[in-house]
Amino acid sequence: MPVFRFAPSPNGYLHLGHALSALLNADMAKAAGGRLLLRIEDIDPARCRPEFEAAIYEDLAWLGIEWEQPVRRQSEHFDEYRKALDRLEADGLVYPAFESRAEIARLIAAREAETGTPWPKDPDGAPLYPGNAKSLSADKRTRRRAAEPFALRLDMQAALVRIGRPLVWTETGGGESREAEAKPERWGDVILGRKEMPASYHLAVVLDDALQGVTHVVRGKDLYESTAVHRLLQELLGLPAPVYHHHRLVLDAEGKKLAKRDPATTLRDLRAAGWTPTDVRHTVGL
Ligand code: GLU
């Protein structure tokens, strides 16, 4: 049976963009005779709040969406993420990197000055990791690890060698089903966890989709490029690949992607202003 999921992060109120995603998931699950899961992606304690989680349930129920219980909350599953990270590290695919943000910025500035060319960025516009922590001796690594904060990074080169063939996924966004080419190398040595948090968005999403038997990932186009990292992690961890459907984004009047900090379009504000769920459906083009 097809399994769909809507996976919001409780770091703000849901807006029209989330409504499109949630409604599309619900509509597609229904059309396919499938199930709809709700997952709360709350691994970041600095940004996630219980009141936003409560609002997610309220807003989705108001939209008329029904989801299965129990709801999976990522913050309750750090042990599972840690196990996967440990496994990748034991496989020689993950290494600790100790540079602070400021050090990374300095390294990049130095490289740019040296070469006269801009340092490459990932598809989200963040600079690729410029450091050489992966060549630290085992001894130094162990010592620094005990004393300093660190990020656990995927050794992209080693991971690509391990897989040894081009990766693809089935993409149904935009109508026809097609094979999309995954280019995880564009992300460089992505962070998969930190000293104080043994998970990252990429790692948790991939593990949870597999654990929950998700067969169809329906989410916004802003996550299209991330799918390359997700496919790579699935291969490295021996997990199945769902079908992906990246849908159009709901844009604001200036043509920019809606943000959670943009109060005018939160579902609760629209509801307070007298909108009905049908108004929401029409506005997001469903
Ligand atoms: N939690 C992510 C977000 O709110 C979505 C994850 C996904 O659908 O893969 O942007």
Residues whose N, C-alpha, C, O or C-beta is under 5 A from the ligand:
A	BS01	LIG	A7 P8 S9 E41 V205 R219
